[in-house]
Amino acid sequence: MAIEYSRTLERHLPASPELVWGLVADSNRWDRLVGLNPTRYRYTMLDADGQQVRARIGSTTQSWGESEWLERGEWVEGQSMHTTRRYMAGPFQTGGLRGEFSAEGAGVHVSFTVYAESEKPLNAQLESRILQSFDQALRHFFDALTKLLVRARMKGQLELEPAPAVIQARQLLGRVEPDGSAFGLRGSVQDKELTFRAERFASAPITPELRERIVRFAREAFDDELSEIHPFELARVWGFDRREVLQGFLHAARAGLYELQWQLECPMCRSGAQDVAGLENLTREGYCVDCDRSFSLDFAANVEAIFKVSPAIRAVASSYWCVGSPWFRPHIPANFIVPPRGRREISLELPGSAYTIRTAMRRYRTGLPVRPGARIQVTLDPQALEVAEGQGGAGDSRVSLVLVNETPHEEEFSIERADWAPEAALGRDVLAVPDFHDLFSTEAPATGVELSIGSTVVLFSDLTGSTALYEQIGDARAFALIEQHFRSVTQAVARHGGAVLKTMGDAVMATFPRAGDAFSAALEMVRETEQLHSHHGLRLKVGLHEGPCLAVRANQRLDLFGTTVNLAARLQAQARGGQVVVLERLFQHPDIAEFIRRERLDATRFEAELRGVSGRHACVAVVAGL
């Protein structure tokens, strides 16, 4: 019989169960707090009844010697968590964390246990050291947490927007900025280097408030925050426009405060699979070591711009104690372990309806038809994961799940939010920031490599009447007017969330992440040209198209190619001065349709053959008006 060594702490905390759960249920942080060393991971095959599955094995060296283990975790967001290490080598059989969270008055009651089990009694010295580390970690963390929540309540920071519990916890930590080491480590700062690079950053075209925040973040943030910075997440925490924060970090990277990297997200486990130093190092595929699968790269969907602090300012190591922690998986509100050839029945609240269920060892995923009162059986066998919906209890708001594991291996069943995505600065968002093209002009895929962009909006504009203008008013004045026009177009594109990719004679090519923004920019460009230059005979015509394209290196710069680019150019050729032309299907986009209805714009439908594109196409010409 196993001998358990444990310590338990119970405490009432003045916040919601979901927020407290998000702050407490981080096994990565707890493993550090109890004195364990960072984990090394490897992958191996586990065999049972002649069937093999690939498993992630953790190991580390402690004062008592080398240990190896298999990580497992169960949790229900806002209610409970139990993460455990099942040791394969070392003096312990298991060790882990157990937590129960229940609403109590205006807050939550937490019962939290840190434990380790061994087959044989530990020597007195090791037992004393283990229990002392448990006691110290519990008191240290919960005292710091209590102070944090009291400070947050005094500042009115406990009212957070609806979000997964872990995301709420991250937002609170970013706004209240806790003291001490309970929530993270802060390495030493090279002050002279930070000051020198901050002076270079001082000329960046961003607000002084944001500039100061970005510099202070490099000095004061926790090490783990600085090893993987997501600018859109910080924008929400800091209360700035997210495009402005992305622009700020691009300038900070150029000044040497941070480094720009590209993170590839695995579409199977929805985690960061690889970090790549530059676009020239990307290939057409990424690889997830955890899933042991390659996946196609989509610059618009699973390539994210992240930043890390410059090692010249702070030497930040990317250390992990428990990569399976709920802290790293906010998209999973519930996770359950089912024994080999076993079953479990679970009843839980699942607000909303868009969920999937995934198995960790066999790596299957399927939709989960959630509705109040539903009874759903999920069956895993070696070849498939199947879902069957049965009769549930009338009037019951909870969902009953029956998880059946017909394989000879223990399995984790993860319930995932299918309709939630992290706030990520994806490739298409970066392409739409003009400063990216100016500051990182050589950041492009390697020669011969084409990066897929699943969907983006491409705009082409062309100026009519410029040739006659040179004859009418002379080269110098005409050139000045054309340059003024280009500045006006570039500013209009930027105001609506896009970026000019290149100019070709009198033509401009720009890219936008969203169709409504591109259409608004097009109308503004046309109208400004009419107001400023129509008396000189200059008029602007614009074509727009949304769809997939390819990011490539051309003339040592990033460029876009493909059918979407060709169609946008051909649609521009169909336009007359003062018009924006789109295909009928883009004209039906809700943002564009609403804009046209609201401003009562004149739209004319016609069919046209577009050069280089087969068939006749239904087009719509919109008169921008004034």
C-alpha positions in Angstrom: 0.0 0.0 0.0 1.3 3.4 -1.0 2.4 5.9 1.7 1.2 9.4 1.2 3.1 12.5 2.2 0.8 15.6 1.9 -0.1 19.0 3.0 -3.5 20.7 2.6 -4.5 24.3 2.9 -8.1 25.7 2.9 -8.9 29.3 2.3 -11.7 31.7 1.4 -10.7 34.0 -1.4 -12.7 37.2 -2.5 -13.2 36.4 -6.2 -15.2 34.2 -8.5 -14.5 30.4 -8.6 -13.5 30.7 -12.3 -10.9 33.4 -11.7 -9.4 31.8 -8.7 -9.3 28.4 -10.5 -7.5 30.1 -13.3 -4.9 31.5 -10.9 -4.5 28.3 -8.9 -4.8 25.5 -11.4 -1.3 25.9 -12.9 0.7 22.8 -12.2 3.7 24.4 -14.1 3.9 27.1 -11.4 3.3 24.7 -8.5 6.0 22.3 -9.6 8.4 25.3 -9.5 7.2 26.5 -6.1 7.6 23.1 -4.4 11.3 23.1 -5.4 11.3 20.8 -8.4 13.8 21.5 -11.2 12.7 22.2 -14.8 11.6 19.2 -16.8 13.3 17.5 -19.7 10.9 15.8 -22.1 11.3 12.9 -24.5 8.9 10.6 -26.4 8.6 6.9 -26.3 6.3 4.1 -27.2 4.2 2.4 -24.5 3.0 -1.2 -25.2 -0.1 -2.9 -23.9 -1.6 -6.1 -25.3 0.5 -5.8 -28.4 -0.7 -2.2 -29.1 1.6 0.7 -28.9 0.9 4.4 -28.3 3.4 7.3 -28.2 3.7 9.0 -24.9 5.5 12.1 -23.5 7.9 11.3 -20.7 9.2 13.9 -18.3 12.5 13.6 -16.3 14.6 15.7 -14.0 17.5 15.4 -11.5 16.7 16.2 -7.9 18.7 15.8 -4.7 17.3 12.3 -4.3 18.4 11.3 -7.8 17.0 10.9 -11.3 13.2 10.7 -11.8 11.0 9.9 -14.8 7.3 10.1 -15.0 4.2 10.2 -17.2 2.0 13.4 -16.7 -1.7 13.1 -16.3 -4.3 15.8 -15.6 -8.0 16.1 -14.8 -9.9 19.3 -14.3 -13.3 21.1 -14.7 -12.9 24.8 -15.0 -13.9 26.7 -11.9 -14.6 23.5 -9.9 -11.7 21.1 -9.6 -8.3 20.0 -10.8 -6.0 17.0 -10.2 -2.7 16.8 -12.0 -0.3 14.0 -11.2 3.1 12.5 -12.1 3.1 8.7 -12.4 6.8 7.9 -11.7 8.7 5.3 -13.7 12.0 5.9 -11.9 12.9 7.5 -8.5 11.8 7.1 -4.9 8.1 8.0 -5.5 5.2 6.3 -7.1 3.1 9.4 -7.8 3.0 13.0 -6.9 0.7 15.9 -7.7 -1.9 18.5 -6.9 -5.6 18.3 -5.9 -7.9 21.2 -5.7 -11.6 21.8 -5.1 -13.3 25.1 -5.6 -16.8 26.0 -4.5 -18.7 29.3 -4.3 -19.0 30.6 -0.8 -20.7 33.9 -0.1 -19.1 36.6 -2.3 -16.1 34.5 -3.0 -14.8 31.0 -3.2 -13.7 28.3 -0.8 -10.5 26.5 -1.9 -9.2 23.2 -0.6 -5.8 22.5 -2.1 -3.5 19.6 -1.5 0.1 18.9 -2.6 1.1 15.3 -2.2 3.6 12.6 -3.0 3.3 8.8 -2.6 6.0 6.2 -2.2 5.9 2.4 -1.9 8.4 2.4 1.0 8.8 4.9 3.8 11.2 7.8 3.1 14.1 8.5 5.3 13.4 11.1 8.0 15.6 13.8 6.3 13.9 13.5 2.9 10.4 13.3 4.5 11.1 16.4 6.5 12.4 18.3 3.4 9.5 17.2 1.2 6.8 18.2 3.7 8.6 21.5 4.6 8.7 22.4 0.8 4.9 21.6 0.6 4.1 23.8 3.6 6.2 26.7 2.3 4.8 26.6 -1.2 1.2 26.6 0.0 1.6 29.4 2.4 3.8 31.5 0.1 1.4 31.2 -2.9 -1.9 31.6 -1.1 -0.7 34.5 1.0 0.5 36.2 -2.3 -2.8 35.3 -4.0 -4.9 36.8 -1.2 -2.9 40.1 -1.3 -3.3 40.1 -5.1 -7.0 39.7 -5.0 -7.5 42.3 -2.2 -5.4 44.8 -4.2 -7.4 44.0 -7.4 -10.7 44.5 -5.6 -9.5 47.9 -4.2 -8.6 48.9 -7.7 -11.9 47.6 -9.2 -10.0 45.1 -11.4 -12.0 42.0 -10.5 -14.8 42.7 -13.0 -13.3 41.0 -16.1 -14.7 40.4 -19.5 -16.1 36.9 -20.2 -13.2 34.6 -21.2 -11.7 31.2 -20.4 -10.6 31.1 -16.7 -6.9 31.0 -17.6 -7.3 34.1 -19.8 -9.0 36.0 -17.1 -6.2 35.1 -14.7 -3.6 36.3 -17.2 -5.4 39.5 -17.7 -5.6 40.1 -13.9 -1.9 39.4 -13.4 -1.0 41.8 -16.3 -3.1 44.6 -14.8 -2.3 44.3 -11.1 1.3 43.1 -11.5 1.9 41.0 -8.4 5.0 41.4 -6.2 7.4 38.6 -5.2 8.1 35.3 -6.8 4.9 33.4 -6.2 3.6 34.0 -9.8 6.9 34.0 -11.6 10.7 34.7 -11.6 12.4 37.9 -12.6 16.0 37.6 -13.9 18.6 40.3 -13.7 18.3 43.3 -16.1 21.3 44.8 -18.0 20.3 48.4 -17.2 22.9 50.1 -19.4 21.8 48.0 -22.4 18.1 48.6 -21.7 18.6 52.4 -21.5 20.7 52.5 -24.6 18.1 50.6 -26.7 15.2 52.5 -25.1 16.8 55.7 -26.4 16.8 54.3 -29.9 13.2 53.3 -29.4 12.3 56.9 -28.3 11.8 58.1 -31.9 9.2 55.4 -32.7 5.9 56.9 -34.0 3.8 55.6 -31.1 2.3 57.3 -28.1 4.6 58.0 -25.1 2.3 56.0 -22.8 2.6 52.8 -25.0 6.4 53.4 -25.4 6.9 53.6 -21.7 4.8 50.5 -21.1 6.8 48.4 -23.6 10.1 49.5 -22.1 8.9 48.9 -18.5 7.6 45.4 -19.6 11.2 44.5 -20.6 12.4 45.5 -17.1 9.6 44.3 -14.8 7.7 41.3 -16.4 8.2 37.8 -15.3 10.7 35.7 -17.3 8.1 33.4 -18.7 6.1 36.4 -19.9 9.2 37.7 -21.8 10.0 34.4 -23.5 6.8 34.4 -25.5 5.0 37.7 -25.9 1.7 37.9 -27.7 1.1 41.5 -28.6 -2.7 41.2 -29.1 -3.1 39.7 -25.6 -1.1 42.5 -24.1 -3.2 45.0 -25.9 -6.3 43.8 -24.1 -4.5 43.7 -20.8 -3.0 47.2 -21.2 -6.1 48.8 -22.7 -4.5 49.9 -26.0 -5.5 49.3 -29.6 -4.1 45.9 -30.6 -2.8 47.1 -34.0 -1.0 50.0 -32.1 0.6 47.5 -29.7 1.8 45.3 -32.6 3.2 48.3 -34.3 4.9 49.3 -31.1 6.6 45.9 -30.6 7.8 45.9 -34.3 9.5 49.2 -33.6 10.9 47.9 -30.3 12.3 44.9 -32.1 13.9 47.1 -34.6 15.5 49.1 -31.8 16.8 45.9 -30.2 14.6 45.7 -27.2 12.9 42.6 -28.4 13.2 39.9 -31.1 10.5 39.1 -33.7 9.8 35.4 -34.1 7.2 33.3 -35.9 5.2 30.7 -33.9 3.6 27.8 -35.8 0.4 26.6 -34.2 -0.5 22.9 -34.6 -4.1 22.6 -35.8 -4.5 19.3 -33.9 -3.5 20.2 -30.4 -3.9 24.0 -30.9 -0.6 24.7 -29.2 2.6 26.4 -30.3 4.5 23.7 -32.2 7.6 25.6 -33.4 9.3 29.0 -33.0 11.1 30.2 -36.1 13.5 33.1 -36.1 12.6 34.5 -39.6 10.3 34.0 -42.5 13.2 32.8 -44.6 13.4 29.7 -42.2 9.8 28.7 -42.9 8.9 25.8 -45.2 5.6 24.8 -46.5 5.0 22.5 -43.5 5.4 22.7 -39.7 5.9 19.8 -37.4 4.3 19.2 -33.9 6.6 17.0 -31.8 3.8 16.4 -29.3 1.3 15.1 -32.0 4.1 13.6 -34.1 2.5 15.1 -37.2 3.3 17.5 -40.0 0.8 20.1 -41.0 0.4 22.6 -43.8 1.3 26.2 -43.0 -1.3 28.9 -43.6 0.2 32.4 -43.0 -3.3 33.7 -42.3 -4.4 30.9 -39.9 -1.5 29.2 -38.0 1.6 31.4 -38.3 1.7 34.0 -35.4 4.1 36.9 -34.8 5.5 36.7 -31.3 8.2 38.5 -29.5 10.8 37.8 -26.9 13.0 40.1 -24.9 16.5 40.6 -26.3 19.1 38.4 -24.5 21.3 41.4 -24.3 18.8 42.9 -21.9 17.6 39.9 -20.0 18.8 36.3 -20.3 15.4 34.5 -20.2 15.4 30.7 -20.4 12.3 28.9 -21.8 12.0 26.5 -18.9 9.0 24.3 -18.2 8.0 22.2 -15.3 4.7 20.8 -16.5 3.8 21.4 -20.2 0.4 19.7 -19.6 -0.7 22.4 -17.2 -4.2 23.9 -17.7 -2.4 27.3 -17.9 -1.1 26.4 -21.4 -4.5 25.0 -22.6 -7.2 27.7 -22.0 -9.3 26.2 -24.8 -9.9 23.1 -22.7 -12.5 23.7 -20.0 -12.6 20.0 -18.9 -10.2 17.1 -19.1 -10.8 13.6 -17.9 -8.7 10.4 -17.5 -10.4 7.0 -18.4 -8.6 3.8 -17.5 -7.8 1.0 -20.0 -11.0 -0.7 -21.2 -12.9 1.5 -18.7 -15.7 4.0 -18.7 -16.7 7.1 -16.7 -19.9 8.9 -16.4 -19.7 12.7 -15.8 -22.2 15.4 -15.4 -21.1 19.0 -16.0 -22.2 22.4 -17.2 -21.0 23.3 -20.7 -22.3 26.8 -21.6 -22.7 27.4 -25.3 -22.8 24.7 -27.9 -19.6 24.7 -30.0 -17.3 22.0 -28.6 -15.0 19.2 -29.8 -13.6 16.3 -27.9 -10.0 15.0 -28.5 -8.0 12.1 -27.1 -4.4 12.7 -26.1 -2.8 9.3 -26.8 -4.7 8.2 -29.9 -4.9 11.8 -31.2 -8.5 11.7 -32.5 -10.9 14.6 -32.6 -14.6 14.9 -33.3 -17.5 17.3 -32.7 -19.4 17.2 -29.5 -23.2 18.0 -29.9 -23.7 19.9 -26.6 -27.1 21.1 -25.5 -28.7 21.3 -22.0 -29.9 18.0 -20.8 -28.1 16.0 -23.4 -26.7 12.5 -22.7 -23.7 11.8 -24.9 -21.6 8.7 -25.2 -18.1 9.0 -26.5 -16.4 5.7 -27.4 -12.7 5.3 -28.3 -11.4 2.2 -29.9 -8.0 1.7 -31.6 -9.4 2.9 -35.0 -11.9 5.7 -34.2 -13.5 8.1 -31.8 -17.3 8.0 -32.1 -20.1 10.1 -30.5 -23.7 9.0 -30.0 -26.4 11.2 -28.5 -29.1 9.6 -26.4 -32.1 10.8 -24.3 -31.3 13.2 -21.5 -33.2 14.4 -18.5 -35.9 17.0 -19.3 -35.2 20.4 -17.8 -31.7 19.5 -16.9 -29.2 22.3 -17.6 -26.2 19.9 -17.3 -24.7 17.6 -19.9 -24.2 13.9 -19.1 -21.1 12.4 -20.7 -20.3 8.7 -20.8 -16.6 8.3 -21.8 -15.8 4.7 -22.9 -12.2 3.7 -23.5 -12.0 0.4 -25.4 -8.2 0.5 -25.8 -5.6 -1.2 -23.6 -4.1 2.1 -22.7 -5.2 4.8 -20.3 -6.5 7.8 -22.2 -7.2 11.5 -21.7 -10.4 12.9 -23.1 -10.2 16.7 -23.6 -13.3 18.8 -24.2 -12.3 21.8 -26.3 -13.9 25.2 -27.0 -14.3 25.0 -30.8 -15.5 28.6 -31.2 -12.7 30.2 -29.1 -9.4 31.2 -30.4 -6.5 33.1 -28.7 -5.9 36.7 -29.6 -3.0 36.1 -32.0 -1.2 38.5 -34.4 -1.4 36.2 -37.4 0.6 36.6 -40.5 -2.2 38.4 -42.4 -2.5 40.9 -39.4 1.3 41.6 -39.7 1.1 42.1 -43.5 -1.5 44.8 -42.9 0.9 46.9 -40.7 2.8 49.3 -42.9 5.6 49.6 -40.4 6.4 45.9 -40.9 7.3 46.4 -44.5 9.4 49.5 -43.7 11.2 48.1 -40.6 11.6 44.5 -41.8 11.9 45.0 -45.6 13.9 41.8 -46.1 11.7 39.6 -43.9 10.3 37.2 -46.6 10.2 33.5 -47.3 13.3 31.8 -48.7 13.8 31.9 -52.4 11.6 29.3 -54.0 9.3 28.8 -51.0 5.7 29.8 -51.3 3.8 30.3 -48.0 0.0 29.8 -48.3 -2.3 32.5 -47.0 -5.7 31.0 -46.6 -7.6 34.3 -46.9 -6.7 37.9 -47.2 -8.0 40.9 -49.1 -6.0 42.5 -51.9 -6.7 46.0 -53.2 -5.4 47.5 -56.5 -5.8 51.1 -57.3 -4.8 53.0 -60.4 -4.8 56.7 -61.2 -6.2 57.9 -64.5 -5.2 61.1 -66.2 -1.7 61.3 -64.9 0.0 61.2 -68.4 -2.0 64.3 -69.5 -1.2 66.0 -66.2 2.5 66.0 -66.9 1.8 67.7 -70.3 -0.6 70.2 -68.8 1.3 71.5 -65.7 4.9 70.3 -66.2 7.0 67.5 -64.7 7.8 69.1 -61.4 4.3 70.1 -60.4 2.8 66.9 -61.7 5.3 64.8 -59.8 4.5 66.6 -56.6 0.8 66.0 -57.1 1.4 62.3 -57.7 3.5 62.0 -54.6 0.8 63.8 -52.6 -1.7 61.3 -54.0 0.5 58.3 -52.9 0.8 59.8 -49.4 -3.0 60.2 -49.2 -3.6 56.6 -50.4 -1.1 55.2 -48.0 -2.6 57.1 -45.1 -6.2 55.9 -46.0 -5.0 52.3 -46.2 -3.4 52.5 -42.8 -6.4 54.2 -41.2 -8.5 51.2 -42.2 -6.1 48.6 -40.9 -4.2 47.8 -44.1 -0.8 48.3 -45.6 0.6 49.2 -49.0 2.6 46.3 -50.2 4.1 48.0 -53.3 3.6 50.7 -56.0 3.8 50.2 -59.7 3.8 53.4 -61.7 0.6 55.1 -60.8 -0.9 51.9 -59.3 -0.9 50.8 -55.6 -1.2 47.2 -54.2 -2.4 46.9 -50.6 -3.5 44.1 -48.3 -6.1 44.0 -45.5 -7.2 41.2 -43.1 -10.9 42.1 -43.4 -13.1 42.9 -46.4 -15.1 45.6 -44.7 -12.0 47.6 -43.9 -10.6 47.2 -47.4 -13.9 48.5 -48.9 -14.0 51.5 -46.5 -10.5 52.4 -47.4 -11.2 52.1 -51.1 -14.1 54.5 -50.9 -12.1 57.0 -48.8 -9.2 56.8 -51.4 -11.5 57.5 -54.3 -13.3 60.3 -52.5 -10.1 62.1 -51.5 -8.8 61.8 -55.0 -12.0 63.4 -56.3 -11.8 66.2 -53.8 -8.1 67.0 -54.1 -7.3 66.3 -57.7 -10.4 66.1 -59.9 -9.9 69.6 -61.2 -6.6 68.4 -62.6 -8.3 65.5 -64.4 -7.0 62.9 -62.0 -9.4 60.1 -60.9 -8.9 56.9 -59.0 -10.3 53.4 -59.8 -10.1 50.5 -57.4 -10.5 46.7 -57.6 -10.9 44.4 -54.5 -10.9 40.7 -54.0 -10.7 38.4 -51.0 -9.3 34.8 -51.1 -6.2 32.7 -50.8 -2.8 33.7 -52.1 0.9 33.0 -51.7 3.5 34.9 -49.9 6.8 34.8 -51.7 10.2 36.5 -51.9 10.5 38.8 -54.9 13.3 41.2 -55.4 14.4 40.4 -51.9 11.1 41.6 -50.4 7.9 39.9 -49.4 5.3 39.9 -52.1 1.9 38.2 -52.8 1.0 36.2 -55.8 -1.9 34.0 -56.9 -5.4 34.1 -58.3 -6.7 36.5 -55.7 -4.0 39.0 -56.6 -4.7 38.6 -60.3 -8.5 39.0 -59.8 -8.0 42.2 -57.8 -5.9 43.6 -60.6 -8.3 42.6 -63.3 -11.3 44.0 -61.3 -9.4 47.3 -61.0 -9.0 47.3 -64.8 -12.8 47.0 -65.1 -13.4 50.1 -63.0 -13.9 53.6 -64.3 -12.7 56.7 -62.5 -14.5 57.1 -59.2 -15.5 53.4 -59.0 -14.7 50.4 -56.8 -15.3 47.1 -58.5 -15.7 43.8 -56.7 -17.1 40.4 -57.6 -20.8 39.8 -56.8 -19.9 37.3 -54.0 -17.7 39.8 -52.2 -20.4 42.5 -52.7 -22.7 40.2 -50.5 -20.3 40.4 -47.6 -22.3 41.7 -44.6 -20.0 44.6 -43.8 -19.9 45.8 -47.4 -23.6 45.3 -47.9 -24.3 47.3 -44.7 -22.0 50.1 -45.8 -23.7 50.4 -49.1 -27.2 50.5 -47.6 -26.2 53.0 -44.9 -24.6 55.4 -47.4 -27.1 54.7 -50.2 -24.3 54.1 -52.8 -25.0 53.5 -56.4 -24.1 49.9 -57.4 -24.3 48.6 -61.0 -24.1 44.9 -61.7 -22.4 43.6 -64.9 -20.7 40.6 -66.3 -17.1 40.6 -67.7 -14.4 38.4 -69.0 -11.3 39.0 -66.8 -7.9 38.6 -68.6 -6.1 35.5 -67.6 -9.1 34.1 -65.7 -11.5 31.7 -67.5 -15.2 32.3 -67.9 -17.4 35.3 -67.4 -17.7 36.8 -63.9 -20.6 38.6 -62.1 -19.1 42.0 -61.0 -20.5 45.0 -59.2 -19.2 48.6 -59.7 -19.8 50.9 -56.8 -19.7 54.7 -57.3 -17.9 56.1 -54.3 -19.6 59.5 -54.4 -18.5 62.5 -52.3 
